[in-house]
Amino acid sequence: MQQDQNDTEKMEPVEVPIEDVLDLHTFAPKEMPSLLEEYLNACRKARIYSVRIIHGKGKGFLRNRVHGLLKSLPNVASFSQAPPRAGGWGATIVELRKEVDFESSAWAYVLDEGARAMGTRLKRSQIAQFAIHAKELLAWNRFANLTAITDPVEIAVKQFLDTLPLLSFLAPRSWLLDIGSGGGFPGIPLGILRPDLHIMLIDGSRKKVSFQKHIIRTLSLKNVEARHIRAEELKKELPLRFRRGCRGQQHVLHRSPRGGLKGREQVGGKDELRPYHVIVSKAVSKLERFLDQGTPLLRRPGIMIAMKGRSVEAELESAGPRVEAEGLTLVVKKYRLPHLDIERCLVIVTNSPEALVGFPFVPL
């Protein structure tokens, strides 16, 4: 008898298989929050991404509570009323977010082959850093609203590979400003690919800047900083003579993560900012507004690059008078993103034609 008891204690517990239906009628209301979350997490681990929650019709109290809980769970992609044959109003169909493995060889292949098609070779270490950035992007996205792009392949192509065409226009040790950086694009990938650059990310959203700083710390990027400030406010920090396009000696002022100043020099008793060699923005504003934001911050010679989709004719026409009146030069470079075969273009504006010498694009 004792032997049978010992054998029973040594037996491994029986694993109950996860099914795609959960009936809440047999559980107490206080058990529901933890039960629902644990069940849905177990479904994802079992690669079950569509489940049915049975809560009954009644007066709708249980249904409303279940829906409230589902809204708060990060792994829930969407939910809707079940069709009549699956319970109708008495049940809810829940679609779960699929597990994304950014460290898989398939995701690395998309980046590696795509970069080769665009004339660039990526190091394994760079792809690994991209993977960390992408993983954290989706983890923060549910409460920081960082991106509408959540498909792994689209993230690889539309966010990371889309950064590569900028490399042709970045001279060594350039100072670069990324306006409206959002999830850190294109500034953080550029910082990974070009550690010689000095990059400042700015955004008007405190949550997005918090994410940018988190990624900068996580990836130990010494050449990238982030500030919660708008371009219009940054412009006010410039001395008046630099806003007028001074060609003389210019000085660098950047805030360090600890709140201090880097590259500080005294000129006439005041700290002064050195405008940027390159200013970029990815589809966050109209071209004319981008010119308003960027031209006062641009050193001479310098270039501004607006990353746009295929159709930019209307924006070019609208910004034409401004470009002509200020004596700016505007050129466009079109390219296609591999894998998805999407057409993109860079709109490049410069305050000095000499900044364009040797660059691979065609004037309009």
Secondary structure, DSSP 8 states (H G I E B T S, - for coil): -HHHHHHHHHS--------SEEEGGGS-GGGHHHHHHHHHHHHHHTT--EEEEE---TTSHHHHHHHHHHHH-TTEEEEEE--GGGTGGGEEEEEE-----TTSHHHHHHHHHHHHHTT----HHHHHHHHHHHHHHHHHHHHH---S--SHHHIIIIIIGGGGGGGGG--TT-EEEEET-TTTTTHHHHHHH-TTSEEEEEES-HHHHHHHHHHHHHTT-TTEEEEE--HHHHHHTS-HHHHTT--S-----EE-TTS-EES--EETTEE----EEEEEEESSS-HHHHHHHHGGGEEEEEEEEEEE-S--HHHHHHHHHHHHHTT-EEEEEEEEETTTTEEEEEEEEES-GGGGTT-S-EE-
